[in-house]
Amino acid sequence: MLSTSANRRPHPAVLFHATDDARPRPGWRASSKTAGFDPVRPGGVAASGRIEVGGDLHAKGGLNGRLLHKEAASLLITSKQAVS
């Protein structure tokens, strides 16, 4: 799924990463961009289950086979945090 979704235009698909360090990591950002994706941090390690299989931000979980672009991912992350 990821290989066929790299370099989507006009909006790249996101590649999620969860970390407790809120500072942007240049290496992660650069490698995600090089692979053809937008890097998005849905939260810290406590939010990592959201990006695992079955999680609401996983393509084979709550996204029902879809990959998101950055704006849609941000909306979904924000709306879920407001509910929690």
C-alpha positions as CSV (number, residue, x, y, z in Angstrom):
1,M,0.0,0.0,0.0
2,L,2.8,2.5,0.9
3,S,4.8,1.8,-2.2
4,T,1.9,2.5,-4.5
5,S,0.9,5.6,-2.5
6,A,4.3,7.4,-2.5
7,N,4.6,10.7,-4.2
8,R,0.8,11.3,-4.5
9,R,-0.1,14.6,-6.0
10,P,-1.3,17.2,-5.3
11,H,-1.3,16.1,-1.6
12,P,1.2,13.5,-0.4
13,A,0.0,10.8,1.9
14,V,1.1,11.0,5.5
15,L,3.5,8.7,7.3
16,F,2.7,8.8,11.0
17,H,5.3,8.5,13.8
18,A,4.7,8.7,17.5
19,T,7.3,10.0,19.9
20,D,7.3,11.9,23.2
21,D,9.8,14.3,21.8
22,A,7.7,17.1,20.2
23,R,10.7,18.7,18.5
24,P,10.8,18.1,14.8
25,R,13.5,15.6,13.8
26,P,15.2,16.6,10.6
27,G,16.3,13.0,9.8
28,W,12.7,11.6,10.1
29,R,11.3,14.5,8.1
30,A,13.9,14.2,5.3
31,S,13.6,10.4,5.0
32,S,9.7,10.6,5.0
33,K,9.9,13.3,2.3
34,T,12.4,11.4,0.2
35,A,10.1,8.3,0.4
36,G,7.3,10.5,-1.0
37,F,5.3,11.1,2.2
38,D,4.5,13.9,4.6
39,P,5.6,13.1,8.2
40,V,2.9,13.6,10.9
41,R,3.2,13.2,14.6
42,P,-0.2,12.2,16.1
43,G,1.1,12.5,19.6
44,G,3.5,10.8,22.0
45,V,4.2,7.2,22.7
46,A,0.9,7.0,24.5
47,A,-0.7,7.6,21.1
48,S,1.3,5.0,19.3
49,G,-1.6,2.5,19.4
50,R,-3.5,4.8,17.1
51,I,-1.0,4.1,14.3
52,E,-0.7,0.3,14.9
53,V,-2.8,-2.3,13.0
54,G,-6.4,-1.8,14.2
55,G,-5.8,1.7,15.4
56,D,-7.9,4.6,14.2
57,L,-5.0,6.1,12.2
58,H,-3.9,2.8,10.6
59,A,-4.9,2.1,7.0
60,K,-5.9,-1.4,7.9
61,G,-7.7,-0.2,11.0
62,G,-10.0,2.8,11.4
63,L,-9.1,4.3,8.0
64,N,-10.6,1.3,6.1
65,G,-7.8,1.1,3.5
66,R,-7.4,4.8,3.0
67,L,-4.2,6.9,3.4
68,L,-4.7,10.5,4.5
69,H,-3.1,13.7,3.4
70,K,-1.7,16.1,6.0
71,E,-4.8,18.3,6.4
72,A,-7.2,15.4,6.8
73,A,-4.8,13.7,9.3
74,S,-4.5,16.9,11.3
75,L,-8.3,17.2,11.5
76,L,-8.7,13.5,12.6
77,I,-5.9,13.8,15.2
78,T,-7.4,17.0,16.6
79,S,-11.0,15.7,16.7
80,K,-10.0,12.5,18.5
81,Q,-7.9,14.4,21.1
82,A,-10.9,16.7,21.8
83,V,-13.1,13.6,22.5
84,S,-10.4,11.9,24.7
